[in-house]
Each structure stands twice: as C-alpha cells, then as structure tokens.
Amino acid sequence: MLTATNIVKNYGLLPVLKGVDIQINKGEIVSIVGSSGAGKSTLLHILGTLDAADEGSIILEGQRIEHLTGRKLAAFRNKNIGFVFQFHHLLPEFTALENVCIPAWIAGTKKKEVIARATQLLTTLGLESRLENKPQQLSGGEQQRVAVARALINNPSIIMADEPTGNLDSANAKELHQLFIDLRNQFNQTFLIVTHNEELAQMSDRILQMKDGKIIN
C-alpha cells in the first residue's frame, strides 16, 4: 500500500538519502533502525509528505504523492497519514478530546460524528476518564496515547511514528509498544516506526536497517 522508489535527498552539498527503495504492506508494523544521522527521520518525513524528495517516486494507496501540491497534498496527508512524534505536540489550550478531534474537524467531518469517534478512540486507549483534561493535567504516557488517538481519528491508511517512545519511561514505552500491536490486530492498522528502542523494533513484523542514507537490509 506504500511504495517508494529511488528516494534521494540532499541538504546543500550533503547527501542524506542515496536512492532508498521501500515497500510497506497493509497491516504491517515496520521499524526503521540505525544510528543518528543515518537518514531515518528524513525518510519518514518524505514518506509522510512533510518534506519533498529531490528525486524518486512515492505511491500511497495508488496515489502518486509527488504529483500533489498545496491544499490537495495537505488534504491527502490529513486523510491518509497519521503522525506520532517523540514530543506529543498537543495543543495546551484544548482538552484531550478536542486535541483528538482537530484533524477530523479540519477534514470537514460532522462535529457530532467526530466527537463520538474521538470518545470511542480515547475509551479504547483507556482514557475515558480523561476526556476533559488538558495536556498539562496528563502524564507523559497519557499524552502519548492522546497523540495516538489523534493519529487514528481520520482512519488513516498508515501511521508514521518518529521515536514515539523516546520521551517515555520504560513502563510507558512498553505500554505503547503493546498498543501498536493491539491496534494492528484489532483494526489491521499499518505502522512505519523510526526508533532507537530495540524492544519496540523486535516487536515489529520487519526491521529495516539504515546506514549512510541507504537501507542495508
């Protein structure tokens, strides 16, 4: 459901990605590992349409991403890709429920429908008693689960996670690992995860090793 071919990215004279090919199947959990500077996050941002490649093609759910620009690209991203980052990026002035609703409101989904789905997601993630809490009233693990619910709200084709456990203690990290497995088993959700966490990588269906801007296995 995701195919990227010959992805090249340079920053000035510095080559960061040197012709990366990748395929992700529906319902897979795939982890990308490698040392800092290997190009992992750059690749994830390009596959997630947050950055553009200098060369190469990306096809997600049959759509050539490099042909999309502006509002069409933003709408495609909002509908098809969910993001989870190391830092939760929750808006502090909004409640947990409102933070989860925002991508669906942007997509133009009816308010009542969005609130019902957001409530269901937060309940599934064990946060039914925290709907009206603002981010500063939540623990780090709870904030990350809110971020996961937000990533799921538009029923995306794929969730892309960049160091999702990097800011969590070991207990919360383990919970988040299991959550990804449960979401895949329950909803056939696809995940592409950049991580330094060996335990999370080992729970994946496949591990892709990056080194010097290339996938080496």
C-alpha positions as CSV (number, residue, x, y, z in Angstrom):
1,M,0.0,0.0,0.0
2,L,3.1,2.2,0.2
3,T,5.9,2.0,-2.4
4,A,8.8,4.4,-2.6
5,T,11.4,4.1,-5.3
6,N,14.9,5.7,-5.6
7,I,14.3,8.4,-2.9
8,V,17.2,10.9,-3.0
9,K,17.5,13.9,-0.7
10,N,20.4,16.4,-0.3
11,Y,20.7,19.3,2.0
12,G,23.1,21.6,0.1
13,L,26.1,19.5,-0.7
14,L,25.3,16.9,2.0
15,P,23.6,13.8,0.6
16,V,21.2,12.4,3.2
17,L,19.2,9.8,1.3
18,K,21.0,8.0,-1.5
19,G,18.4,6.1,-3.5
20,V,16.1,4.4,-1.0
21,D,13.5,1.8,-2.0
22,I,10.8,0.7,0.4
23,Q,7.6,-1.2,0.3
24,I,5.0,-1.5,3.1
25,N,2.1,-3.9,3.1
26,K,-1.4,-3.2,4.6
27,G,-1.4,-4.3,8.3
28,E,2.3,-4.4,8.7
29,I,4.3,-2.9,11.5
30,V,7.7,-2.0,10.1
31,S,10.5,-0.4,12.1
32,I,13.4,1.6,10.7
33,V,16.6,1.5,12.8
34,G,20.1,2.8,12.5
35,S,22.5,5.3,14.1
36,S,21.8,9.0,14.4
37,G,22.4,10.7,11.1
38,A,21.6,7.6,9.0
39,G,18.6,9.4,7.4
40,K,15.7,7.6,9.2
41,S,13.7,10.7,10.2
42,T,14.3,12.4,6.8
43,L,13.0,9.3,5.1
44,L,9.9,9.2,7.3
45,H,9.2,12.9,6.8
46,I,9.4,12.5,3.0
47,L,7.2,9.4,3.0
48,G,4.8,11.3,5.2
49,T,4.8,14.3,2.7
50,L,6.1,16.7,5.4
51,D,9.2,17.1,3.2
52,A,9.9,16.6,-0.5
53,A,12.5,14.4,-2.1
54,D,14.9,15.7,-4.7
55,E,14.4,12.5,-6.8
56,G,12.2,9.4,-6.7
57,S,8.6,8.5,-6.6
58,I,6.1,7.6,-3.7
59,I,2.8,5.8,-4.3
60,L,0.4,5.6,-1.3
61,E,-2.9,3.8,-1.8
62,G,-2.5,4.1,-5.6
63,Q,-1.8,7.9,-5.5
64,R,1.5,9.4,-6.8
65,I,2.3,11.7,-3.9
66,E,4.9,13.8,-5.8
67,H,2.1,15.0,-8.1
68,L,0.2,16.6,-5.3
69,T,0.8,20.2,-4.1
70,G,-0.7,22.8,-1.8
71,R,-4.2,22.1,-0.5
72,K,-4.6,18.8,-2.3
73,L,-1.4,17.5,-0.7
74,A,-2.5,18.7,2.8
75,A,-5.9,17.1,2.4
76,F,-4.4,13.8,1.2
77,R,-2.0,13.8,4.1
78,N,-4.7,14.6,6.7
79,K,-6.9,11.8,5.3
80,N,-4.3,9.1,4.7
81,I,-1.5,9.6,7.2
82,G,-1.5,9.8,11.0
83,F,1.6,11.0,12.8
84,V,3.0,10.3,16.3
85,F,6.2,12.1,17.3
86,Q,8.5,11.9,20.3
87,F,7.1,15.1,21.6
88,H,3.3,14.9,21.7
89,H,2.6,18.3,20.1
90,L,-0.8,18.5,21.8
91,L,-2.3,22.0,21.9
92,P,-2.2,23.1,25.6
93,E,-5.4,25.2,25.4
94,F,-7.6,22.3,24.3
95,T,-8.8,19.2,26.1
96,A,-7.7,15.6,25.3
97,L,-11.0,15.2,23.4
98,E,-10.6,18.4,21.4
99,N,-7.0,17.6,20.5
100,V,-8.1,14.3,19.1
101,C,-11.0,15.9,17.1
102,I,-8.9,18.6,15.4
103,P,-7.7,16.6,12.3
104,A,-11.3,15.4,11.6
105,W,-12.7,18.9,12.0
106,I,-10.1,20.1,9.5
107,A,-11.3,17.4,7.1
108,G,-14.8,18.7,7.4
109,T,-16.4,15.7,9.2
110,K,-19.6,16.5,11.1
111,K,-18.9,17.7,14.7
112,K,-21.2,15.1,16.3
113,E,-19.7,12.2,14.4
114,V,-16.1,13.4,15.2
115,I,-16.8,13.7,18.9
116,A,-18.4,10.2,19.0
117,R,-15.3,8.6,17.2
118,A,-12.8,10.6,19.4
119,T,-14.6,9.5,22.5
120,Q,-14.6,5.9,21.3
121,L,-10.8,6.0,20.5
122,L,-9.9,7.5,23.8
123,T,-12.0,4.9,25.6
124,T,-10.3,2.1,23.7
125,L,-7.0,3.6,24.8
126,G,-8.0,3.6,28.4
127,L,-8.6,7.4,28.7
128,E,-12.3,7.5,29.1
129,S,-11.9,9.4,32.4
130,R,-9.5,12.0,31.0
131,L,-11.6,13.4,28.1
132,E,-11.9,16.9,29.6
133,N,-8.3,17.1,30.9
134,K,-5.9,19.4,29.2
135,P,-2.4,18.1,28.3
136,Q,-0.7,19.6,31.4
137,Q,-3.1,17.5,33.5
138,L,-2.0,14.3,31.9
139,S,1.1,12.1,32.4
140,G,3.6,11.6,29.6
141,G,2.2,8.2,28.8
142,E,-1.4,9.6,28.7
143,Q,-0.3,12.4,26.5
144,Q,1.2,10.0,24.0
145,R,-2.0,7.9,23.9
146,V,-3.9,11.1,23.2
147,A,-1.5,11.7,20.3
148,V,-2.1,8.1,19.1
149,A,-5.9,8.7,19.2
150,R,-5.4,11.9,17.2
151,A,-3.3,10.0,14.6
152,L,-6.2,7.5,14.3
153,I,-9.1,9.9,14.1
154,N,-9.4,10.0,10.3
155,N,-8.9,6.2,10.0
156,P,-5.6,6.7,8.1
157,S,-4.0,4.2,5.7
158,I,-0.8,4.4,7.7
159,I,0.6,5.8,11.0
160,M,4.1,7.1,10.8
161,A,5.8,7.3,14.2
162,D,9.2,9.1,14.8
163,E,10.8,7.9,18.1
164,P,7.3,7.5,19.7
165,T,8.8,6.1,22.9
166,G,11.8,8.4,23.1
167,N,10.3,10.7,25.7
168,L,8.7,7.9,27.8
169,D,9.9,5.8,30.8
170,S,10.3,2.1,30.3
171,A,6.8,1.2,31.7
172,N,5.0,3.6,29.4
173,A,7.2,2.7,26.5
174,K,6.2,-1.0,26.9
175,E,2.5,0.0,27.1
176,L,2.8,2.0,23.9
177,H,4.6,-0.9,22.1
178,Q,1.7,-3.2,23.1
179,L,-0.8,-0.6,22.0
180,F,0.6,-0.6,18.5
181,I,0.3,-4.4,18.3
182,D,-3.3,-4.3,19.6
183,L,-4.3,-1.6,17.0
184,R,-2.8,-3.7,14.2
185,N,-4.6,-6.8,15.5
186,Q,-7.9,-5.0,16.0
187,F,-8.0,-2.7,13.0
188,N,-5.4,-4.0,10.7
189,Q,-3.6,-0.7,11.2
190,T,-0.3,-0.2,9.3
191,F,2.6,1.4,11.1
192,L,6.0,2.7,10.0
193,I,8.2,3.5,13.0
194,V,11.6,5.2,13.3
195,T,13.1,4.0,16.6
196,H,16.2,3.6,18.6
197,N,14.3,1.3,21.0
198,E,15.4,-2.3,20.4
199,E,12.4,-3.8,22.2
200,L,10.0,-1.9,20.0
201,A,11.8,-2.8,16.8
202,Q,11.9,-6.5,17.8
203,M,8.1,-6.5,18.2
204,S,7.7,-5.3,14.5
205,D,7.0,-7.6,11.6
206,R,10.1,-6.3,9.8
207,I,13.1,-4.3,10.7
208,L,14.8,-2.1,8.1
209,Q,18.4,-1.1,8.9
210,M,19.6,2.2,7.6
211,K,23.2,3.3,7.3
212,D,24.7,6.4,5.5
213,G,21.4,7.2,3.7
214,K,20.6,3.7,2.4
215,I,18.6,0.7,3.6
216,I,21.2,-2.0,4.0
217,N,18.9,-4.9,5.0
